Amino acid sequence: MTTHGLVHDPTDNHPDMATLRAVCQPPETLGRRNAEHWAGPLYLRRGSIHVTRLLLPTNISANGVTWLMVVVGLAGAACLLLGGVWGAVLAVLGVQLQILLDCSDGEVARWRQQFSPAGVYLDRIAHYTTEAALPIALGVRADGGLGSIGGWTTVGALLAVLVLLIKAETDLVHVARAFAKRPLVSDDAATTAPRAGLVATLRRAAHSLPFNRAFVAIELTLLVLVAALVDLATGGLDGTQWLVVLLVPAALVTVTGHLASIVLSSRLR
């Protein structure tokens, strides 16, 4: 079968690394503007191709890898409940492993030609659950743990709702276009940018200070780790609680700005 200009056998579970990399990591995949996290081409894709090579002989499906990704992401969020610096370190490692598996599930799908709506759906579920669980766990952590749940946990739950809304704003573009019988929108700067005016100016300014990235799992766990180090230095939960406080207005601005950016761009035309 030909994939990305190469002929390969999808049933071959022991491909050589050069062919596997060419089929599973084509330039158009690594260059995706929004779907590819910066950590992917920077370092995670270097490891994921080796994980993919190990997974192929097991006959695990691409969707099976995605289900594993769901479990690992939730486990990483749960590590925040352990408290202390080590809980934050484990959360960082858990999310890194989740994104590594996120790379591998697509690579397994490309090698085996296992593309389906179910795979896309499960991938969205994996990201939604992890990125909603993290702020909830952060709120519990700011309260001092499961034994002292209070107001900070409520704020964490509010953050989770806002994070889900941010993600839904993006995915609902595809839903709206599908219902209107329009083709998929292109993932490029010309399509996603506001056409003109104040929103376009504000969006360009936001790119210089991308606080919206704080709600992506990798970035959020790194911020929690920094807050945990502050907690260690102060002997309390000051760093974690201040992080929660700062994330709320950042989330509100992101929800509003993201909605305006979508409505005023070409994505709904």
C-alpha positions as CSV (number, residue, x, y, z in Angstrom):
1,M,0.0,0.0,0.0
2,T,1.2,3.5,-0.8
3,T,1.3,6.1,2.0
4,H,2.9,9.5,1.7
5,G,4.6,8.4,-1.5
6,L,6.0,5.2,0.0
7,V,5.0,1.6,-0.5
8,H,4.7,-0.3,2.8
9,D,2.9,-3.4,4.2
10,P,0.5,-2.4,7.0
11,T,0.6,-5.9,8.3
12,D,4.4,-5.8,8.7
13,N,4.9,-5.6,12.5
14,H,8.7,-5.4,12.3
15,P,9.5,-2.5,9.9
16,D,12.9,-0.9,9.6
17,M,13.2,2.4,11.4
18,A,13.7,4.5,8.3
19,T,10.5,3.3,6.6
20,L,8.5,3.5,9.8
21,R,9.6,7.1,10.4
22,A,8.9,8.1,6.8
23,V,5.4,6.7,6.9
24,C,4.4,7.6,10.5
25,Q,6.1,11.0,10.8
26,P,5.6,12.8,7.4
27,P,6.4,16.5,7.3
28,E,2.7,17.4,6.9
29,T,2.0,15.7,10.3
30,L,5.0,17.3,12.1
31,G,4.1,20.7,10.6
32,R,0.4,20.9,11.7
33,R,-0.2,24.3,13.2
34,N,-2.6,23.5,16.0
35,A,-2.8,19.7,16.2
36,E,1.0,19.2,16.9
37,H,2.2,20.4,20.3
38,W,5.6,22.1,20.3
39,A,7.0,19.3,22.4
40,G,6.2,16.8,19.6
41,P,8.8,17.8,17.0
42,L,11.1,19.2,19.7
43,Y,11.6,15.9,21.6
44,L,8.6,13.6,22.0
45,R,8.5,12.5,18.4
46,R,12.1,11.3,18.8
47,G,10.9,8.8,21.4
48,S,7.4,8.0,20.2
49,I,8.7,6.4,17.0
50,H,10.6,3.9,19.1
51,V,7.5,3.3,21.3
52,T,5.5,2.7,18.1
53,R,8.0,0.2,16.9
54,L,7.7,-1.7,20.2
55,L,3.8,-1.5,20.0
56,L,3.4,-2.9,16.5
57,P,4.4,-6.6,17.3
58,T,1.8,-6.5,20.2
59,N,-1.0,-6.1,17.7
60,I,-2.6,-3.4,19.9
61,S,-4.9,-1.2,17.8
62,A,-4.4,2.5,17.4
63,N,-7.6,3.0,19.5
64,G,-6.1,0.7,22.2
65,V,-3.2,3.1,22.5
66,T,-5.6,6.0,22.8
67,W,-7.4,4.3,25.6
68,L,-4.1,3.8,27.3
69,M,-3.5,7.5,26.8
70,V,-6.8,8.3,28.7
71,V,-5.7,6.2,31.7
72,V,-2.2,7.7,31.8
73,G,-3.5,11.2,31.6
74,L,-6.0,10.8,34.4
75,A,-3.3,9.1,36.5
76,G,-1.0,12.0,35.9
77,A,-3.7,14.4,37.1
78,A,-4.3,12.2,40.2
79,C,-0.7,12.6,41.1
80,L,-1.3,16.2,42.0
81,L,-3.4,14.9,44.9
82,L,-0.2,13.5,46.5
83,G,0.9,16.9,47.4
84,G,4.5,18.2,47.6
85,V,7.1,18.6,44.9
86,W,7.1,14.9,44.1
87,G,3.4,14.9,43.4
88,A,4.0,17.7,40.9
89,V,7.0,15.9,39.4
90,L,4.9,12.7,38.8
91,A,2.1,14.8,37.2
92,V,4.6,16.3,34.8
93,L,6.0,12.9,33.9
94,G,2.5,11.4,33.6
95,V,1.4,14.1,31.1
96,Q,4.6,13.8,29.2
97,L,3.9,10.1,28.8
98,Q,0.4,10.8,27.8
99,I,1.5,13.1,25.0
100,L,4.1,10.5,24.0
101,L,1.3,8.0,23.6
102,D,-0.7,10.6,21.7
103,C,2.1,10.7,19.2
104,S,2.2,6.9,19.0
105,D,-1.5,6.3,18.6
106,G,-1.4,8.4,15.4
107,E,1.8,6.7,14.2
108,V,0.2,3.2,14.8
109,A,-2.9,4.4,12.9
110,R,-0.8,5.7,9.9
111,W,1.2,2.5,9.7
112,R,-1.7,0.1,9.9
113,Q,-4.1,2.4,8.0
114,Q,-6.6,2.3,10.9
115,F,-8.4,5.6,10.5
116,S,-11.9,6.0,11.9
117,P,-14.2,8.6,13.5
118,A,-13.9,6.5,16.7
119,G,-10.2,7.2,16.8
120,V,-10.7,10.9,16.5
121,Y,-13.4,10.8,19.1
122,L,-11.3,8.9,21.6
123,D,-8.4,11.2,21.1
124,R,-10.6,14.2,21.9
125,I,-11.9,12.4,25.0
126,A,-8.4,11.8,26.2
127,H,-7.4,15.4,26.0
128,Y,-10.7,16.7,27.4
129,T,-10.6,14.4,30.5
130,T,-7.0,15.1,31.3
131,E,-7.2,18.9,30.8
132,A,-10.4,19.1,32.9
133,A,-9.0,16.8,35.6
134,L,-5.8,18.8,36.1
135,P,-7.4,22.0,37.3
136,I,-9.8,20.1,39.6
137,A,-6.8,18.3,41.1
138,L,-5.0,21.6,41.4
139,G,-7.9,23.0,43.4
140,V,-7.9,20.0,45.7
141,R,-4.1,20.5,46.1
142,A,-4.6,24.2,46.9
143,D,-7.0,23.1,49.7
144,G,-4.4,20.8,51.2
145,G,-5.6,17.5,49.9
146,L,-8.7,15.3,49.8
147,G,-9.1,15.5,53.5
148,S,-9.6,19.3,53.5
149,I,-11.7,20.0,50.4
150,G,-13.1,23.5,50.4
151,G,-13.3,26.8,48.4
152,W,-10.1,26.2,46.4
153,T,-11.6,22.9,45.0
154,T,-14.6,24.9,43.9
155,V,-12.4,27.3,42.0
156,G,-10.5,24.4,40.5
157,A,-13.9,23.0,39.3
158,L,-14.7,26.4,37.8
159,L,-11.4,26.4,36.0
160,A,-12.2,22.9,34.6
161,V,-15.4,24.2,33.2
162,L,-13.7,27.1,31.5
163,V,-11.0,24.8,30.1
164,L,-13.7,22.6,28.6
165,L,-15.4,25.6,27.1
166,I,-12.1,26.7,25.5
167,K,-11.7,23.3,23.9
168,A,-15.4,23.1,22.9
169,E,-15.1,26.5,21.2
170,T,-12.5,25.0,18.8
171,D,-14.3,21.6,18.2
172,L,-17.7,23.3,17.7
173,V,-16.3,24.9,14.6
174,H,-16.1,21.5,13.0
175,V,-19.5,20.6,14.3
176,A,-21.0,23.8,12.9
177,R,-19.4,23.3,9.5
178,A,-20.6,19.6,9.4
179,F,-24.2,20.6,10.1
180,A,-23.9,23.3,7.5
181,K,-22.5,20.7,5.0
182,R,-19.3,22.7,4.6
183,P,-15.8,21.1,4.2
184,L,-13.3,20.8,7.0
185,V,-11.6,24.1,7.8
186,S,-8.0,24.4,7.0
187,D,-5.5,24.5,9.9
188,D,-3.5,27.5,8.7
189,A,-2.8,31.0,9.9
190,A,-4.8,32.7,7.2
191,T,-8.0,30.9,8.0
192,T,-7.8,31.1,11.8
193,A,-6.8,34.7,12.1
194,P,-9.5,37.4,12.6
195,R,-10.1,39.3,9.4
196,A,-9.3,42.8,10.7
197,G,-9.9,45.3,13.4
198,L,-9.3,45.4,17.2
199,V,-9.6,41.6,17.7
200,A,-6.9,40.9,15.1
201,T,-4.7,43.4,16.9
202,L,-5.4,41.9,20.3
203,R,-4.8,38.4,19.0
204,R,-1.3,39.4,17.7
205,A,-0.6,40.9,21.0
206,A,-1.7,37.7,22.8
207,H,0.8,35.7,20.8
208,S,3.6,37.6,22.4
209,L,2.3,36.6,25.8
210,P,0.5,33.2,25.2
211,F,-1.1,32.8,28.6
212,N,-3.8,30.6,26.9
213,R,-1.1,27.9,26.8
214,A,-1.4,27.7,30.6
215,F,-4.4,25.4,30.1
216,V,-2.6,22.9,27.9
217,A,-1.7,19.8,30.0
218,I,2.1,20.0,29.5
219,E,2.3,23.7,30.3
220,L,-0.1,23.5,33.2
221,T,1.8,20.7,35.0
222,L,5.0,22.7,34.5
223,L,3.4,25.7,36.2
224,V,2.2,23.5,39.0
225,L,5.7,22.2,39.5
226,V,7.0,25.8,39.7
227,A,4.2,26.6,42.3
228,A,5.2,23.4,44.2
229,L,8.8,24.7,44.5
230,V,7.4,28.0,45.8
231,D,5.4,26.1,48.3
232,L,8.5,24.2,49.4
233,A,10.4,27.5,49.9
234,T,7.6,29.2,51.8
235,G,6.5,26.2,53.8
236,G,2.8,26.5,52.9
237,L,0.6,26.4,49.8
238,D,1.1,30.0,48.7
239,G,2.5,29.2,45.3
240,T,-0.3,26.7,44.5
241,Q,-3.0,29.1,45.7
242,W,-1.6,32.0,43.8
243,L,-1.4,29.9,40.7
244,V,-5.1,29.1,41.0
245,V,-5.9,32.8,41.5
246,L,-4.0,33.8,38.4
247,L,-5.4,31.1,36.2
248,V,-9.1,32.3,36.7
249,P,-8.8,35.7,34.9
250,A,-6.5,34.1,32.4
251,A,-9.2,31.5,31.6
252,L,-11.9,34.1,31.4
253,V,-9.9,36.2,29.0
254,T,-9.0,33.2,26.9
255,V,-12.6,32.0,26.7
256,T,-13.8,35.4,25.6
257,G,-10.9,36.1,23.2
258,H,-11.0,32.7,21.7
259,L,-14.7,33.0,21.0
260,A,-14.3,36.4,19.4
261,S,-11.4,35.2,17.3
262,I,-13.4,32.3,15.9
263,V,-16.5,34.3,15.2
264,L,-14.5,37.0,13.4
265,S,-12.3,34.7,11.4
266,S,-13.0,32.8,8.2
267,R,-13.6,29.5,10.1
268,L,-17.4,29.9,10.1
269,R,-17.8,31.3,6.6
